[in-house]
Every structure is written in C-alpha cells, then in structure tokens.
C-alpha cells in the first residue's frame, strides 16, 4: 500500500515540463546508509543493472557505450522469431531441410548444433539451438527458413531495433559472427530488448530461454548461462564471446513481481563475468525493494493539444508507478510530467503521450509512461476557427 507521507510528497512535487530531459546515465549514488556497494569487478568496462518493475537503474557503468555483442546478437534473432510466431507468420512446427550451403559454411563453426546437409528439423528446434547452445548454424538456418535470405532477416532485426528505440545498435549478422564492427550495441539497448522480450512474449520466453542444455545428433551440449539454476529466480538470457568482444552476458531474474535485467560486456575472463553476474543479481534483490509511488489509472496532470476538439487532455498512469528503495526505508519521490508538446490530435484513449519522471532522493531518476485519460478527436472546421481565435487572444 502507498504510504500517506509518500503520496503527499509525490503530489506536492508534481510539475509540468515541456519536454523530457536527456537521460541520466551516471552510476547512481549509494543509498544513504547503505553498507553494501554494488559487487562489480573493476576490470569490466560496461555493466548495467535495471529493475524492470520500476524502470529504475540500480547500477550503471558506461551504459551507452557501443560494443561488439558477439553471440548476444542471437537475442535479437530470437526476439525477431518470437514476433513472427506471435503474428502468425512463422510456426515453431514448420519443417526445415538443411541445405548443403548452410552445413558447409556453418556446421561446426564456433558454437554449433552440428547441422548436416539434408537434416530435417523444425523452426522450434533451430530456435532452441540458438537460445540454448548458441548455434551459429542454427541462427543462419532459422533466418533462411523464416524469410528466405539473411539480408531480409537482417532488415527485420534492424527494423525491430529501431522500433524498440535501440539507438546505439546495428546488426550485420544473425549470429554475432565477427563482421568488422558492423554489428554493435549498448548495454542500455540490450536492457530495452530484454524488457520487450519478457513483457511482449512471456510464453515464448519461458519456452525457449533458460534451458540448461540440449541434445541433437547424439551430441549433448550445456548452456553457458552463468545464473540460471544458480541464482534464485534467474531464467537466462544469453552469453557471448569473441576475442574482440571479450566475455559478455545479458541476464535476467524474477522474484515475485520484480524482474531485474543485467548486462556485462568486455569482461576479461569467463570467471570474472560469471561471478559478477551472480553477485550483481543477488545484490539487486537484496539491496532494494519495490514501493508503490502511485496507483494505476491515477490522473497526474494534463498536456496541451494541437488541432484537437479539446485544448488539453488529462494524463494518467498506465500501471502502478514503483520505486526501488533500500529495505525498510520510505521513498520520497519528486514527480514531474514531461512531454513534447503540444500533442497533435487525434489522440486515442490510452495512447502513450508523456512520461512521468520519478526522482527518489539519492538515486537515479527514471521515467514511466503516461497515457491519455480520454480520446481527443481532431478539431472540425468550426473548432479550428475557434481555436485560432483563442490563440490570438491568449
């Protein structure tokens, strides 16, 4: 339940601003009185830990720095397949016959399912090979089976990245094979991808992510995921390694209503990557808990509307607004509504059109979406004339 003093502090701090400020990317300051710092090895150049339940960054080191993802690229290949399956354009049961070209070029190259020419597999088996044993041959075969060419598949991958707002990401391969730097991403972008995968396709995520291993062609291989089965609630997602990239990991864990996502990039050894991944997830759950700042469907302000039947539209929360705080402490949150306005009509009820910035003392601010509380149709000619007159007089 929301604390009354927290509610009063939050509402008193509510303000309206014209546009969102630049994102905060610095490592958040330690919580007041917190005795435990984030257990992050200093040798790792890129680290990010995000609490998806609140949207809050719990730890960040160079979150927007571009790096080579190596096999973590396959997370976007899996996401792209999930989207096609959900849209009915691809079936996990669809049969696939492995071509001689795929087998000759990719079977046994790096991580592999060891596919052979003429093998009869399904899309689902290829997808499981990609997510579980990081099959380079499986990723290429999947891309060809889904859309007919690697180029068409890459266009889908990059289109999905753009749609998700992954601003520092580009894919040049479906499997992360070295491609002279054409494939790159950032920790922040991978966290966005992980959130989309877990929230948009939870059933497919559970079906294909987090398996300990698989067997194909009488060859049993283990998943290199360092947290699943080791950290309570951990369920994936993907490791990656090349000499250029170092040891990378995109991981996630869920306990109760909280899901944490973490990114490690450029670790010098697998041992350092794996131990830091485990320690950081445990720290995220132990050092923070979620508190409710605002309830669902609460109106928190309004936005100006351009060329609409109404000049303003009320903004409301779209789900509970949470903050991650130290256990036993009460968060005092300053809230501000931010949008790029005025908002052009027509506006649909429930349409995301603004953000609520939640600033908890001693922590990094985070933004949550606000939606239109009601629909605003486009103004008719008489309303547009009246709006013009009012605009001249005000």
Secondary structure, 3 states (H helix, E strand, C coil): CCCHHHHHHHHHCCEEECCCCCCCCCCCCCCCCCCCCCCCCCCCCEEEEEECCCCEEEEEECCCCCECCHHHHHHHHHHHHHHHHHCCCCCCCCEEECCHHHHHHHCCCCCCCCCCCCCEEEHHHHHHHHHHHCCHHHHHHHHHHHHCCHHHHHHHHHHHHHHHCCCCCECCCCCCCCCCCCCEECHHHHHHHHHHHHHHCHHHHHHHCCCCEEEECCEEEECCCCCCCCCCCEEEEEEEEECCCEEEEEEEEEECCEEEEEEEEEECCHHHHHHHHHHHHHHHHHHCEEEEEECCCCEEEEEEEECECCCEEEEEECCCEEEEECCCCCCCEEEEEECCCCEECCECCCCEEEEEEEEECCCCCEEEEEEECCCECECCHHHHHHHHHHHHHC
